C-alpha cells in the first residue's frame, strides 16, 4: 500500500520525475566524489584512468590530482542535488500554495507559533463571543468555543422548529470568527437571503450547517467538517445537542418562555432555567473545560447567552473541578429588558446564584469612559455603561482586573485586540505563576522525602 502511494509521485504531469532523476544523479556524483577522495578500493580503475589522462596531457604524475577531482565531482553532485531539491520544493509549493514560498513560510510560522499557545475554553454565545474569538485566534489555535443552543429567534429559530436541530446561528458566528479563510468565504457564510419566499431571512451559513447535520447525522461531526471548509483555528462545540428551551421567571412571578421573548417582556428577571432541565452536555465540551489553561465566560447577554451554557448538566461542575483559571468578562453596556440597571457585581452574583460558587476566579471590567455622544445614543435605547463597583465585586470572593476595553467606533463594544491582549496577558502571567508554584510543591515534597529518609536512618 505504501509503495502504491509512493508511485503516485511518478504519475504523468506531476512535474517531479525530471527533478527526482536529477537528484539521483547528484547523489551518484557526490558518492563517487567521496569514494575517490577517500581512495575507496573499488574506485582504483577510475583513479588509474585519471592518472593516465593527466600524464598524457602534462607528461607528469600529480598524486593529489585524484583528491582534487574527487572534491570537484563531490561538489558537482551537491550542486545538482541542491538544484533538484529546490525545483521539487518549488513544484510542490506552486500547487499547494499558489501565493508563493513567502506565504508558505508565513503559514508554517503561524502554525508553529499558534500551536504552542495556551489552551483556552470560551463559553457563551452571541456577538460578544465572536468578538473575543477574533482576537484570541491571533495568539493561540488551541481554542474551544462552547456555544449556547437556546436561541429560538430568526433564521436559527425557524430551522430549529422546521428540522428539529439545535439552532446553528451562534455556532456559525463562532466558526466565522475563528476562520482563517478568504473574505469572500466569510461573506458567503454570513449572507442572509432577501426577498419574500421561504428562503427570505435565512442565513446561508445556517443552511450549510443544517445540511451538513442531515447528511452526516451528527451535529458535532457537521461542525468539524464545516471547520475544515473555513480553515477554523480551534474547534466549535455546542454545550448540548438537545434542543433546549430557555424559560425566565420574572420578579413578579410570571414566566416567559423563549430566549428571544425574554428581553421583550420588559420585567426584572428573577432566574432562568431550561426545559428540559436535565439536558445532557457534550462530552468533548466537558473535556475541553477540564484540559484548558483558562476558561472564559462571556462577553455576551447574561441571561440568554452565558447562563444557558452553565444550566446544561455537568458544565458548571466541570468548571468547578477544572484546574484552569476561570475568567468572566463583564459586559460594557447594560442590555434593555435583561440587565437594566445592573452593575458588574450584579452580573457576577447572577452567575453565582445560578451556577454556584467556584465558577469565577477573576472578573474583567471595563473602566474606559464611553463618549458622551454614544452615551446619548444608547440611552435612547435604554442601555447604559455597566458600573464597575469594585468593592462589591471583591466582596463576592472574586479578583478584579480593570482595563480599557472599548472600541472607538459608532458602537460601544469590546475591542477584540484590546480584549484578547488583556485576557492573554493575564493567562500567561497566571500560567507562569502556576508553574512556579508546581516547582515549589515538587521541591517541598522532595525535602519532605529527604527528611523522612534521614529520620529512618
C-alpha positions as CSV (number, residue, x, y, z in Angstrom):
1,X,0.0,0.0,0.0
2,X,2.8,2.4,0.9
3,X,4.6,1.5,-2.4
4,X,1.5,2.4,-4.3
5,X,1.2,5.8,-2.6
6,X,4.9,6.4,-3.4
7,X,4.4,5.6,-7.1
8,X,1.8,8.3,-7.3
9,X,4.6,10.8,-7.3
10,X,5.7,9.4,-10.6
11,X,2.3,10.0,-12.3
12,X,2.4,11.9,-15.6
13,X,2.0,15.7,-15.3
14,X,3.3,15.9,-11.7
15,X,6.5,17.7,-13.0
16,X,8.6,15.9,-10.4
17,X,10.2,13.0,-12.2
18,X,12.8,15.0,-14.0
19,X,13.9,16.6,-10.7
20,X,13.9,13.3,-8.9
21,X,16.1,11.9,-11.6
22,X,18.4,14.8,-11.4
23,X,18.6,14.5,-7.6
24,X,19.5,10.8,-8.1
25,X,22.3,11.7,-10.5
26,X,23.5,14.2,-7.9
27,X,23.6,11.5,-5.2
28,X,25.6,9.3,-7.5
29,X,28.1,12.0,-8.4
30,X,28.5,13.0,-4.7
31,X,29.1,9.4,-3.7
32,X,31.6,8.9,-6.5
33,X,33.4,12.0,-5.4
34,X,33.7,10.9,-1.8
35,X,34.9,7.5,-2.9
36,X,37.7,9.0,-4.9
37,X,38.7,11.4,-2.2
38,X,39.0,8.5,0.4
39,X,40.6,6.2,-2.1
40,X,37.9,3.5,-1.9
41,X,39.4,0.3,-3.3
42,X,36.7,-0.3,-5.9
43,X,37.5,3.1,-7.4
44,X,41.0,2.1,-8.4
45,X,40.1,1.8,-12.1
46,X,38.7,5.3,-12.0
47,X,41.9,6.6,-10.3
48,X,44.1,4.9,-12.8
49,X,42.2,6.4,-15.7
50,X,42.5,9.9,-14.1
51,X,46.3,9.4,-13.7
52,X,46.7,8.3,-17.3
53,X,44.7,11.2,-18.6
54,X,46.8,13.7,-16.6
55,X,50.1,12.0,-17.6
56,X,49.1,12.1,-21.3
57,X,48.2,15.7,-21.0
58,X,51.1,17.0,-18.9
59,X,53.7,14.3,-19.1
60,X,53.9,14.2,-15.3
61,X,52.3,12.4,-12.4
62,X,50.4,14.5,-9.8
63,X,49.4,12.3,-6.8
64,X,47.0,14.9,-5.4
65,X,45.0,15.1,-8.7
66,X,42.6,12.3,-7.7
67,X,41.7,14.1,-4.5
68,X,41.1,17.3,-6.3
69,X,39.0,15.5,-9.0
70,X,37.0,13.8,-6.2
71,X,36.3,17.0,-4.5
72,X,35.2,18.5,-7.8
73,X,32.9,15.6,-8.5
74,X,31.5,15.7,-5.0
75,X,30.9,19.4,-5.3
76,X,29.1,18.9,-8.6
77,X,26.9,16.3,-7.0
78,X,26.0,18.6,-4.2
79,X,25.2,21.3,-6.6
80,X,23.0,19.1,-8.7
81,X,21.2,17.7,-5.5
82,X,20.6,21.3,-4.3
83,X,19.2,22.4,-7.7
84,X,16.9,19.3,-7.9
85,X,15.7,19.8,-4.3
86,X,14.9,23.4,-4.9
87,X,12.9,22.6,-8.1
88,X,11.0,19.8,-6.3
89,X,10.0,22.2,-3.5
90,X,9.0,24.9,-6.0
91,X,6.9,22.4,-8.0
92,X,5.0,21.4,-4.8
93,X,4.6,24.9,-3.5
94,X,3.3,26.2,-6.8
95,X,0.3,23.7,-6.5
96,X,-0.3,23.7,-2.7
97,X,0.4,27.4,-2.0
98,X,-0.1,29.4,-5.3
99,X,0.7,32.6,-3.4
100,X,4.4,31.5,-3.3
101,X,7.1,30.5,-0.8
102,X,6.7,33.6,1.3
103,X,3.1,32.7,2.1
104,X,4.2,29.2,2.9
105,X,6.9,30.5,5.4
106,X,4.2,32.7,7.0
107,X,1.8,29.8,7.3
108,X,4.4,27.5,8.9
109,X,5.5,30.2,11.3
110,X,1.9,30.9,12.3
111,X,1.1,27.2,12.8
112,X,4.1,26.6,14.9
113,X,3.5,29.8,17.0
114,X,-0.2,29.3,17.5
115,X,0.1,25.6,18.3
116,X,2.3,26.5,21.2
117,X,-0.3,28.9,22.6
118,X,-2.2,28.3,25.8
119,X,-5.4,26.1,25.8
120,X,-8.5,28.2,26.1
121,X,-12.1,27.2,26.5
122,X,-14.6,30.1,25.8
123,X,-18.2,29.7,27.0
124,X,-21.0,31.9,25.8
125,X,-22.9,33.0,22.7
126,X,-24.0,36.0,20.6
127,X,-21.8,38.7,19.1
128,X,-19.8,39.2,22.2
129,X,-18.3,35.7,22.0
130,X,-17.4,36.2,18.3
131,X,-15.6,39.5,19.2
132,X,-13.4,37.7,21.8
133,X,-12.6,34.7,19.4
134,X,-11.5,37.1,16.6
135,X,-8.9,38.5,19.0
136,X,-7.7,35.3,20.7
137,X,-7.2,33.3,17.4
138,X,-4.2,35.6,16.6
139,X,-2.5,34.3,19.8
140,X,-3.4,30.6,20.0
141,X,-5.1,28.0,17.9
142,X,-5.8,25.8,21.0
143,X,-9.3,27.3,21.3
144,X,-12.6,25.6,22.1
145,X,-15.8,27.7,21.8
146,X,-18.6,26.2,23.8
147,X,-21.8,27.8,22.4
148,X,-25.3,28.2,23.7
149,X,-28.1,26.3,21.9
150,X,-31.1,28.1,23.5
151,X,-31.6,30.6,20.6
152,X,-35.1,30.4,19.1
153,X,-35.3,33.6,17.0
154,X,-34.7,34.5,13.4
155,X,-33.2,32.0,10.9
156,X,-31.9,29.8,13.7
157,X,-35.3,29.5,15.3
158,X,-37.0,28.6,12.1
159,X,-34.5,25.9,11.3
160,X,-34.9,24.6,14.9
161,X,-38.6,24.3,14.5
162,X,-38.7,23.0,10.9
163,X,-35.8,20.5,11.2
164,X,-35.7,19.7,14.9
165,X,-32.0,20.6,15.1
166,X,-30.1,22.8,17.6
167,X,-30.0,26.4,16.4
168,X,-27.0,27.0,14.2
169,X,-26.7,30.8,14.3
170,X,-24.3,31.3,17.2
171,X,-22.3,28.2,16.1
172,X,-22.0,29.8,12.6
173,X,-20.8,33.1,14.1
174,X,-18.1,31.4,16.1
175,X,-16.9,29.3,13.1
176,X,-16.6,32.5,11.0
177,X,-14.8,34.3,13.9
178,X,-12.2,31.5,14.2
179,X,-11.9,31.1,10.4
180,X,-8.6,31.7,8.6
181,X,-10.1,31.9,5.1
182,X,-10.8,34.3,2.3
183,X,-13.1,37.3,2.9
184,X,-15.4,36.0,0.1
185,X,-16.0,32.7,2.0
186,X,-16.7,34.6,5.2
187,X,-19.1,36.9,3.4
188,X,-20.8,33.9,1.9
189,X,-21.4,32.2,5.3
190,X,-22.8,35.4,6.7
191,X,-25.0,36.1,3.7
192,X,-28.7,36.5,4.5
193,X,-31.3,35.8,1.7
194,X,-33.7,38.6,0.9
195,X,-37.0,38.5,-1.0
196,X,-40.3,37.3,0.3
197,X,-40.1,33.5,-0.3
198,X,-39.4,30.6,2.1
199,X,-35.6,31.4,2.0
200,X,-36.2,35.1,3.0
201,X,-34.3,35.9,6.2
202,X,-32.4,32.6,6.2
203,X,-28.6,32.7,6.5
204,X,-26.5,30.7,4.1
205,X,-24.2,29.5,6.9
206,X,-27.1,28.3,8.9
207,X,-28.4,26.4,6.0
208,X,-25.0,24.9,5.3
209,X,-24.6,23.6,8.9
210,X,-28.2,22.3,8.8
211,X,-27.5,20.4,5.6
212,X,-24.2,19.0,6.9
213,X,-26.0,17.8,10.1
214,X,-28.6,16.0,8.0
215,X,-26.0,14.5,5.7
216,X,-23.7,13.3,8.4
217,X,-26.4,12.6,11.1
218,X,-24.4,14.3,13.8
219,X,-24.1,18.0,14.6
220,X,-20.6,17.6,16.2
221,X,-19.3,15.9,13.1
222,X,-21.1,18.5,10.9
223,X,-19.3,21.3,12.8
224,X,-16.0,19.5,12.5
225,X,-16.4,19.2,8.7
226,X,-17.6,22.8,8.4
227,X,-14.5,23.9,10.3
228,X,-12.3,22.3,7.5
229,X,-14.2,24.3,4.9
230,X,-13.5,27.5,6.7
231,X,-9.9,26.6,7.9
232,X,-11.0,27.2,11.5
233,X,-8.4,27.7,14.2
234,X,-9.6,25.6,17.1
235,X,-13.0,23.9,17.4
236,X,-16.6,25.0,18.0
237,X,-18.9,22.8,20.1
238,X,-22.5,23.2,21.3
239,X,-22.9,22.9,25.1
240,X,-25.6,20.3,24.4
241,X,-27.1,18.6,21.4
242,X,-30.5,18.7,23.0
243,X,-33.0,21.3,21.7
244,X,-33.2,23.5,24.8
245,X,-36.0,26.0,25.6
246,X,-35.0,28.8,27.9
247,X,-37.5,30.0,30.5
248,X,-37.3,33.0,32.7
249,X,-39.2,33.6,36.0
250,X,-39.8,37.3,36.4
251,X,-39.7,39.3,39.6
252,X,-43.5,39.5,39.6
253,X,-43.8,35.7,39.5
254,X,-44.8,35.4,35.8
255,X,-42.9,33.1,33.4
256,X,-41.7,33.9,29.9
257,X,-40.6,31.1,27.6
258,X,-38.2,31.5,24.7
259,X,-34.7,33.2,24.5
260,X,-36.0,35.8,22.0
261,X,-39.0,36.6,24.1
262,X,-37.4,37.2,27.5
263,X,-35.9,40.6,26.8
264,X,-39.2,41.7,25.2
265,X,-41.1,41.2,28.5
266,X,-39.7,44.3,30.0
267,X,-39.6,42.9,33.5
268,X,-36.8,42.3,36.0
269,X,-35.6,38.7,35.8
270,X,-35.5,36.6,39.0
271,X,-34.0,33.5,37.5
272,X,-33.8,31.4,34.3
273,X,-33.9,27.7,33.7
274,X,-34.1,25.3,30.8
275,X,-36.6,22.8,29.5
276,X,-35.7,20.0,29.8
277,X,-33.8,20.7,33.0
278,X,-31.6,17.7,32.6
279,X,-30.2,18.3,29.1
280,X,-27.1,16.2,28.6
281,X,-23.8,18.0,27.9
282,X,-21.5,17.4,25.0
283,X,-18.7,15.1,26.4
284,X,-16.0,16.8,24.3
285,X,-17.1,20.2,25.8
286,X,-16.6,18.9,29.3
287,X,-13.2,17.5,28.3
288,X,-12.1,20.9,26.8
289,X,-13.0,22.6,30.1
290,X,-11.0,20.1,32.1
291,X,-7.9,20.3,29.9
292,X,-7.9,24.2,29.5
293,X,-5.4,26.6,30.9
294,X,-8.1,29.2,31.1
295,X,-11.9,29.1,30.9
296,X,-13.6,32.3,29.8
297,X,-17.2,33.2,30.3
298,X,-18.7,35.9,28.1
299,X,-18.8,38.5,27.0
300,X,-22.4,38.3,25.9
301,X,-26.0,38.6,27.1
302,X,-26.0,37.5,30.7
303,X,-29.3,35.6,30.9
304,X,-29.7,34.5,27.3
305,X,-26.1,33.7,26.1
306,X,-23.8,33.0,29.1
307,X,-26.1,31.3,31.7
308,X,-27.8,28.8,29.3
309,X,-24.5,27.1,28.9
310,X,-24.0,26.8,32.7
311,X,-27.5,25.4,33.1
312,X,-26.6,22.4,31.0
313,X,-26.0,19.4,33.2
314,X,-22.3,19.0,34.2
315,X,-20.9,22.2,32.7
316,X,-20.9,24.2,36.0
317,X,-19.5,21.1,37.8
318,X,-16.7,20.7,35.2
319,X,-15.8,24.4,35.7
320,X,-15.6,24.0,39.4
321,X,-13.4,20.9,39.1
322,X,-11.1,22.3,36.4
323,X,-7.7,23.5,37.3
324,X,-8.0,26.3,34.8
325,X,-8.3,29.9,35.8
326,X,-11.9,30.9,35.4
327,X,-12.4,34.4,34.0
328,X,-15.7,36.3,33.5
329,X,-15.7,39.2,31.0
330,X,-18.4,41.6,32.2
331,X,-20.4,43.4,29.6
332,X,-19.7,47.0,28.7
333,X,-23.3,48.1,28.5
334,X,-26.5,47.0,30.2
335,X,-29.0,45.2,28.0
336,X,-32.6,46.6,27.8
337,X,-35.1,44.1,29.1
338,X,-32.4,41.8,30.6
339,X,-29.9,43.6,32.8
340,X,-31.4,47.1,33.2
341,X,-29.5,49.0,35.9
342,X,-27.1,46.1,36.6
343,X,-23.7,46.8,38.0
344,X,-20.7,44.5,37.4
345,X,-21.3,42.8,40.8
346,X,-24.9,42.1,39.9
347,X,-23.8,40.3,36.7
348,X,-21.4,38.2,38.8
349,X,-24.0,37.5,41.5
350,X,-26.5,36.3,38.9
351,X,-23.9,33.8,37.6
352,X,-23.1,32.5,41.1
353,X,-26.7,32.3,42.1
354,X,-27.4,30.0,39.0
355,X,-24.2,28.0,38.8
356,X,-22.9,28.1,42.3
357,X,-19.6,29.1,43.7
358,X,-16.2,28.2,42.2
359,X,-17.0,29.1,38.6
360,X,-15.4,32.5,38.5
361,X,-11.9,33.4,39.8
362,X,-11.4,36.7,38.0
363,X,-13.7,39.4,36.6
364,X,-12.5,41.7,33.8
365,X,-14.3,45.0,33.9
366,X,-14.1,48.0,31.6
367,X,-13.1,51.3,33.1
368,X,-12.8,53.3,29.9
369,X,-15.3,56.2,29.6
370,X,-17.9,56.0,26.9
371,X,-18.0,59.1,24.7
372,X,-20.9,61.4,25.6
373,X,-22.4,61.3,22.1
374,X,-22.6,57.5,22.3
375,X,-24.0,57.6,25.8
376,X,-26.9,59.6,24.4
377,X,-27.5,57.2,21.5
378,X,-27.6,54.2,23.8
379,X,-29.6,56.0,26.5
380,X,-32.4,56.5,24.0
381,X,-32.4,52.7,23.6
382,X,-32.4,52.1,27.4
383,X,-28.8,51.0,27.6
384,X,-26.1,52.5,30.0
385,X,-22.5,51.7,30.8
386,X,-22.1,49.0,33.4
387,X,-20.8,50.4,36.7
388,X,-17.6,48.7,37.9
389,X,-18.4,48.5,41.6
390,X,-15.0,47.1,42.6
391,X,-15.6,46.7,46.4
392,X,-18.9,44.8,45.8
393,X,-17.1,42.5,43.3
394,X,-14.3,41.7,45.8
395,X,-17.0,41.1,48.4
396,X,-18.2,38.2,46.2
397,X,-14.8,36.5,46.5
398,X,-13.5,37.2,43.0
399,X,-10.5,39.1,41.9
400,X,-10.9,42.1,39.6
401,X,-9.0,43.2,36.6
402,X,-9.7,46.7,35.4
403,X,-8.9,47.6,31.8
404,X,-9.7,49.9,28.9
405,X,-11.6,47.6,26.5
406,X,-14.0,49.7,24.4
407,X,-13.6,50.0,20.6
408,X,-13.7,53.6,19.4
409,X,-16.4,53.3,16.8
410,X,-20.1,54.1,16.4
411,X,-20.9,51.1,18.6
412,X,-19.9,50.6,22.3
413,X,-18.5,47.1,22.2
414,X,-15.4,45.3,23.3
415,X,-12.4,45.9,21.1
416,X,-11.2,42.4,20.0
417,X,-7.5,43.4,20.1
418,X,-7.6,45.1,23.5
419,X,-9.7,42.4,25.0
420,X,-7.6,39.5,23.7
421,X,-4.4,41.2,24.8
422,X,-5.7,41.8,28.2
423,X,-7.0,38.2,28.6
424,X,-3.9,36.5,27.2
425,X,-1.5,38.7,29.2
426,X,-3.5,37.5,32.3
427,X,-3.4,33.9,31.2
428,X,0.3,33.9,30.5
429,X,1.0,35.5,33.8
430,X,-1.1,33.2,35.8
431,X,0.2,30.1,33.9
432,X,3.8,31.2,34.7
433,X,2.8,31.7,38.4
434,X,1.2,28.3,38.4
435,X,4.3,26.6,37.0
436,X,6.4,28.3,39.7
437,X,4.0,27.0,42.4
438,X,4.3,23.5,41.0
439,X,8.1,23.6,41.1
440,X,7.8,24.9,44.7
441,X,5.5,22.0,45.5
442,X,7.9,19.5,44.0
443,X,10.7,21.0,45.9
444,X,8.8,20.8,49.2
445,X,7.8,17.2,48.5
446,X,11.4,16.3,47.8
447,X,12.5,18.0,51.0
448,X,9.9,16.0,53.0
449,X,11.0,12.7,51.4
450,X,14.6,13.6,52.3
451,X,13.7,14.4,55.9
452,X,11.8,11.0,56.2
453,X,14.9,9.2,54.9
454,X,17.1,11.0,57.4
455,X,14.7,10.1,60.2
456,X,14.7,6.4,59.2
457,X,18.4,6.4,59.4
